[in-house]
């Protein structure tokens, strides 16, 4: 099932908020995801939940090069439409 970039972005913000205890409105989708305060365990949980929700497996280093929620959401929207 393909998802739109805004839908993916909202999902990601919701999960980042839940995993870090940060209010949703405090998460800036244009800033690096690492600025949200995820520790290494939370990063793995976030990626695993995102892959499961999208039925998509990250290839290569997408998480390293697509650092913001906006960038990653746009990329994933395109990738999951293939």
N, C-alpha and C positions, 0 to 999 in steps of 0.2 A: 504494500500500500504506500503510495507516495504522499508526502506531506509538503505543505508550503513552507517557505522560509519563515514567515511570521509565526506559523503554528509551531515549528521547531524551536524558534527563538523563545516563545512563551514557555514551552515545555522546559527548555534549558534553564531559563530564569527561575522557574518554579523549583526545579531540582537543586540548583545552586543555592537558592534561598533555604530550602529544607536542609541541605547538607551542611551549610555553614552557619545557620541561624541568623543570617542577614536578611533584613526586610527586602522584599521584592523590589520596591521602589529605589533602594540603594544600590542595586546591581545595574551598572551601566553596560549595556550590550556592546558599546564601542570600545570598551577597555579590555585589556587582557583578562582571560578567565582566571589566570593565576592570581590576579588582584583580589579575587573573591575570598581568598583564604582557605582554599581546599588543601588539606594535608594529603599525603600520598595515598592513604587508604581511601579517603573521600574521592580522590581523582579516579581511582580504579572503579569505585562504585558508580560514579557519575558516568564514566565511559561505558561500563558494562550495561547500565540501565538504558543509556542512550542507544547503544547498539541493539539491545533487545527490543526497545520500543519501535525503532525504525526497521528492524530486521535487516541490519546492515553491519558489515564488519569493516573497521578502518583498515586501510591499506597504507603501508609506509608510515610516513610521519605527519599525517594531516593535522594531528593535534598540536604538533610543534610549529607548523607554519601558519595555521589558521588560528590565531591566538584569541580573537574576540568571539563573543557569542554571535554577533552579526555575521562575521566572516564564516564561521563554522556552520551556522544555520543556512546561509546561502549556498555554500558548498554542498551540504547534505541534501538540500532540497533538489539540487541538480542531480546528484549522484543517485538518489533513490528513485528518480523518475526514469532511469535507464532500464 
